[in-house]
Every structure is written in structure tokens, then in C-alpha cells.
Amino acid sequence: MKKVNILGTLYKIYFDAPDEKLPEGCDGCMDQSIHQIRIAKLESSRNSLMNLKE
């Protein structure tokens, strides 16, 4: 988990969120009522970037 300040509001970011914690077909979501951002685990495919840090 990482915390980030977005326009004065502190949000918690959860990486590698399980599918059951995300809306169907989404790679991530944000819930402004509880100040959380969830990002799905990256599934590499032939269309994925080779070096995500770049």
C-alpha cells in the first residue's frame, strides 16, 4: 500500500488488487467515499509494455 496526496486529500493506493475487489472488466478503480485507489495485478500480454518503469 502507498499513500498519495491528491488535491489535499490523502488516498491509499493498493497494488495487485484481487479481481473480486474490482468492477468487472476493470484494471483499476477509485472510491472517493473511502479515499482508496485499487490497481489490478498486471497480466502481461503481447500488447504490454516490456519495461513498465520506463
C-alpha positions in Angstrom: 0.0 0.0 0.0 1.1 3.5 -0.8 -0.4 6.8 0.2 -0.6 9.8 -2.1 -2.0 13.3 -1.6 -4.4 14.3 -4.4 -5.5 18.0 -4.2 -5.3 18.0 -0.5 -7.0 14.6 0.1 -4.9 11.6 1.2 -5.7 8.4 -0.8 -4.4 4.9 -0.2 -3.3 3.0 -3.3 -3.5 -0.8 -3.3 -1.5 -2.6 -6.0 -2.2 -6.1 -7.2 -5.8 -5.9 -6.1 -7.7 -9.2 -6.5 -10.4 -9.4 -9.2 -13.2 -9.6 -6.6 -12.2 -6.2 -5.3 -12.6 -4.5 -8.7 -15.6 -3.9 -11.0 -15.9 -6.5 -13.7 -13.6 -5.9 -16.7 -11.6 -3.2 -15.0 -7.9 -2.9 -14.4 -8.3 -0.4 -11.6 -10.8 1.7 -9.7 -11.1 4.7 -7.3 -13.6 5.0 -4.5 -13.8 8.7 -3.4 -16.1 7.9 -0.5 -13.3 6.0 1.3 -10.3 7.5 -0.4 -8.9 4.4 -2.0 -7.4 3.5 -5.3 -7.1 -0.1 -6.4 -5.0 -1.3 -9.2 -5.2 -4.9 -10.6 -2.2 -7.1 -11.0 -0.6 -6.7 -14.4 -1.2 -9.6 -16.7 1.4 -9.4 -19.4 0.3 -10.0 -22.9 1.8 -9.3 -26.3 0.3 -5.8 -26.2 2.0 -5.0 -22.8 5.0 -2.7 -22.5 8.3 -4.5 -22.0 9.6 -2.1 -19.3 6.8 -0.5 -17.3 9.2 1.7 -15.2 10.3 3.4 -18.4 
